[in-house]
Amino acid sequence: MRIRRSGEKKFHWETFTNSRGEFAVRVPPGFDYEVVTHVKKYDDQTLSVDSKVDVQQRLSIKLEPQGQAKTGAKP
């Protein structure tokens, strides 16, 4: 996972999940951030995080296989 301030192109932080898919990262409070997930064979996902209100947050990310229709129908 890579993290950057919203509106910036350059990523400033990077972290990896543990064997249970958990991760933690510390960033300066008071900014909006984007968390970008990149996993082989899955679509990249971008989540927005507002650290102006809550300095500790839990994120839930559901990976979607590449090319899978987003209709909810199973192949």
Backbone bond lengths (Angstrom), bond angles and torsions (degrees), N, CA, C in turn:
res aa  C-N    CA-C-N  psi(-1)  N-CA   C-N-CA  omega(-1)  CA-C   N-CA-C  phi
1 M - - - 1.423 - - 1.520 108.37 -
2 R 1.317 112.98 141.06 1.453 119.14 178.08 1.527 108.38 -121.62
3 I 1.325 115.57 145.33 1.458 120.77 -176.30 1.522 108.71 -128.44
4 R 1.335 114.78 139.07 1.459 121.21 175.73 1.524 108.71 -145.06
5 R 1.320 115.94 161.51 1.456 119.59 173.49 1.520 108.24 -71.48
6 S 1.322 116.59 143.12 1.465 120.88 179.26 1.523 110.00 -57.32
7 G 1.319 115.89 137.60 1.453 121.37 179.35 1.519 113.97 88.79
8 E 1.323 118.42 -10.50 1.459 121.58 177.66 1.523 109.51 -97.84
9 K 1.313 115.84 153.65 1.466 120.61 178.70 1.519 111.97 -94.36
10 K 1.336 116.33 -31.23 1.457 121.38 -176.03 1.529 110.87 -84.04
11 F 1.323 115.67 133.69 1.453 121.28 175.39 1.521 109.08 -84.24
12 H 1.333 116.84 137.36 1.460 121.30 -178.14 1.522 113.16 -109.47
13 W 1.341 117.17 -18.56 1.456 120.98 -178.21 1.517 109.11 -133.88
14 E 1.331 114.84 151.57 1.454 120.86 177.15 1.518 107.77 -144.72
15 T 1.313 116.54 142.13 1.456 120.85 178.18 1.519 109.26 -146.62
16 F 1.308 115.86 164.51 1.455 122.34 179.96 1.521 109.01 -127.72
17 T 1.317 116.85 153.48 1.457 120.45 178.90 1.524 110.32 -82.75
18 N 1.329 114.92 158.20 1.459 119.63 173.94 1.529 108.76 -87.11
19 S 1.311 117.99 -169.93 1.471 121.37 -176.33 1.532 112.85 -65.97
20 R 1.333 117.20 -17.32 1.472 120.77 178.37 1.522 111.99 -100.38
21 G 1.331 117.25 5.19 1.460 120.94 178.66 1.513 113.61 83.42
22 E 1.325 117.88 12.04 1.463 121.61 -179.51 1.524 110.02 -92.32
23 F 1.317 115.03 150.07 1.459 119.63 175.89 1.521 109.26 -149.29
24 A 1.312 115.70 160.67 1.462 121.66 175.77 1.525 107.78 -143.26
25 V 1.314 115.12 144.66 1.459 119.91 177.56 1.527 107.61 -149.01
26 R 1.306 116.91 143.04 1.464 121.76 177.75 1.522 108.70 -107.47
27 V 1.318 114.98 129.49 1.459 121.63 177.14 1.528 107.68 -132.30
28 P 1.329 118.06 157.33 1.462 119.56 177.94 1.533 111.04 -62.50
29 P 1.330 118.24 133.98 1.463 120.50 178.93 1.520 111.94 -72.02
30 G 1.334 115.60 161.51 1.449 121.05 174.68 1.510 115.54 97.39
31 F 1.322 117.83 12.00 1.461 121.68 -178.94 1.527 109.96 -131.78
32 D 1.319 116.38 162.96 1.456 122.53 168.96 1.525 107.10 -91.83
33 Y 1.325 116.45 137.79 1.455 121.40 -178.77 1.517 110.50 -125.90
34 E 1.323 115.21 159.93 1.457 122.89 171.43 1.523 107.93 -119.45
35 V 1.324 115.57 129.19 1.461 122.15 175.95 1.520 106.09 -106.49
36 V 1.316 117.24 120.66 1.460 122.02 -177.04 1.531 108.57 -113.44
37 T 1.330 115.42 121.76 1.456 120.32 177.51 1.522 109.42 -95.89
38 H 1.314 115.16 141.69 1.459 121.11 177.03 1.522 107.51 -140.38
39 V 1.325 115.90 112.14 1.457 122.20 179.68 1.518 107.02 -131.76
40 K 1.330 116.38 132.98 1.462 120.02 179.32 1.522 110.47 -55.01
41 K 1.321 115.87 139.03 1.463 125.34 177.53 1.523 113.63 71.23
42 Y 1.351 117.38 9.03 1.460 121.37 176.92 1.521 109.29 -128.01
43 D 1.336 116.46 153.13 1.461 121.01 176.84 1.526 110.00 -67.16
44 D 1.336 116.06 140.62 1.461 120.25 172.93 1.525 108.46 -66.66
45 Q 1.317 115.96 146.31 1.455 120.97 177.90 1.517 109.26 -131.24
46 T 1.331 115.90 145.56 1.453 121.98 177.71 1.515 109.14 -123.12
47 L 1.323 116.00 127.11 1.457 121.83 178.03 1.519 108.88 -116.79
48 S 1.320 116.95 139.70 1.461 121.78 175.96 1.518 109.05 -94.76
49 V 1.337 115.95 137.71 1.454 122.30 179.69 1.517 108.31 -130.33
50 D 1.323 116.90 129.04 1.457 122.97 179.23 1.527 108.00 -104.20
51 S 1.323 117.48 108.63 1.461 120.40 -179.80 1.522 111.83 -94.30
52 K 1.338 117.53 8.02 1.463 120.38 177.91 1.524 111.17 -75.64
53 V 1.329 116.39 -28.89 1.459 120.98 -175.73 1.526 111.16 -98.82
54 D 1.320 116.28 -52.06 1.460 121.83 -174.52 1.520 108.84 -123.85
55 V 1.325 116.70 120.12 1.464 119.04 -175.18 1.529 113.23 -83.40
56 Q 1.325 118.14 -13.74 1.459 120.87 176.51 1.516 108.11 -127.27
57 Q 1.325 115.65 122.70 1.459 119.54 -176.52 1.520 110.79 -135.66
58 R 1.313 114.76 151.83 1.468 121.45 173.03 1.519 107.30 -105.05
59 L 1.307 115.34 136.76 1.461 121.22 176.82 1.522 108.42 -116.19
60 S 1.301 116.09 143.80 1.449 121.47 174.99 1.528 107.36 -120.90
61 I 1.316 115.90 121.91 1.459 121.36 -176.13 1.523 108.12 -121.69
62 K 1.319 116.22 123.48 1.465 121.50 177.33 1.523 107.37 -105.87
63 L 1.317 116.17 118.24 1.458 120.93 -179.14 1.524 110.58 -76.33
64 E 1.337 115.27 138.31 1.463 122.61 177.90 1.529 108.40 -115.61
65 P 1.344 118.12 124.87 1.459 120.06 177.77 1.533 111.10 -56.46
66 Q 1.325 116.57 144.91 1.463 120.69 179.41 1.511 110.59 -58.99
67 G 1.342 114.97 137.40 1.447 120.87 174.63 1.516 114.84 77.48
68 Q 1.327 118.11 0.72 1.464 119.64 179.19 1.513 109.82 -76.86
69 A 1.313 116.35 135.56 1.475 121.24 177.98 1.511 108.92 -64.13
70 K 1.303 117.29 140.95 1.455 122.79 -177.36 1.531 111.91 -91.67
71 T 1.316 117.21 26.06 1.461 121.13 -177.06 1.525 112.32 -87.64
72 G 1.324 116.48 -10.67 1.461 119.47 -178.04 1.515 112.82 90.12
73 A 1.323 117.69 -9.28 1.458 121.66 178.84 1.514 110.00 -77.76
74 K 1.322 116.05 139.62 1.461 120.15 177.99 1.522 109.39 -90.87
75 P 1.343 117.12 140.39 1.475 120.03 -179.18 1.507 112.24 -69.30
